[in-house]
Amino acid sequence: MLIPNWKEELLEEENRETVKKEMPMSPTIKINIEGKAIQALVDTGSTVTALAEDFYHQNVELFPNLPTLPLANTFVIGATGGKSSRLKKQIWAEITFKTIKRKGILLIVPNLVQTLILGMDWLMALQAVMDFRDHELQIKIGEITESMELKGIEDENYGEITETETKI
């Protein structure tokens, strides 16, 4: 067999649990949105930064005077578990990365799989550098540089490439 058939094996309960335990988590950092500490997913595959609509509504007191802007004909695909969701709102909010404070746009996304997805729009503006060896995200604004610990990649074998035997 060229390609193993994992379907039956993965459908067995004990194997599903093993796969879940072995899967590495995605990298996150601790930040503050308008003073509230959260873990943000660092996602270089996302073009935009998105805030979960649930979090926004549950913490509406954090955002009483923030400018909100309506959105028209804007959709997101993938971040909600593969389905496309119509976006209706974006906010102009302050995110604090240790000592660095920066204001910018956060899209409010229904059914988001994370509280905050830090996308390429913010990562580029922050001149972010991901260092997987030292488990850090470095950001720079002007002359100020901060290093923040990347969580979710603590396993020393994270990303290790191993040889596998292929039978033809």
C-alpha positions, 0 to 999 in steps of 0.5 A, a space after each residue: 500500500 502506498 498511502 496508509 488508510 488511517 480512517 478506521 484507525 482514527 475512528 477508534 476512540 483510543 486512537 483519536 485521544 492519542 492523536 489529540 495528545 500528540 498534536 502540538 498546539 498553535 503558538 499563542 502570546 499573552 496580550 491585553 486588549 483594552 486592559 483585559 489579559 488574554 491569550 492570542 493565537 499568532 497566525 501568519 496564515 491569517 491576513 487580518 486580526 480577528 476578535 471573537 464576537 462572543 468575547 466582544 459581547 461578554 466584555 462590552 464594558 471594556 469597549 464603551 467608547 471605542 470607535 466601531 465601524 460597519 462592514 459591508 460585503 465582508 466575509 471570513 473563511 477558515 477561522 470559524 471552522 471552515 464556514 464563511 461568516 458575514 462580518 458586520 462590525 470592526 473596532 478600533 482598539 488598543 492592544 498592549 504587548 508588554 510595554 508596547 501599546 498599539 491601536 488598530 482595527 480588530 474585526 469582530 467575527 462570529 463563531 471564531 475558534 479563538 478569542 483573538 487571532 493576531 493576523 499578518 496586518 498586525 504582525 507586519 505593523 509590529 515588525 514581528 519576528 517568530 523565533 521557534 528555537 527560543 519560543 519567542 515573538 519579538 516585536 519592534 516599534 521605533 526603538 523599542 523591542 519586546 520579546 514575548 514568550 510563545 506558548 503552545 510550542 514548549 515540546 522540544 520535539 515540536 516541528 521535528 522532522 523524522 524519517 519514515 519508511 515508505 513501502 512501494 
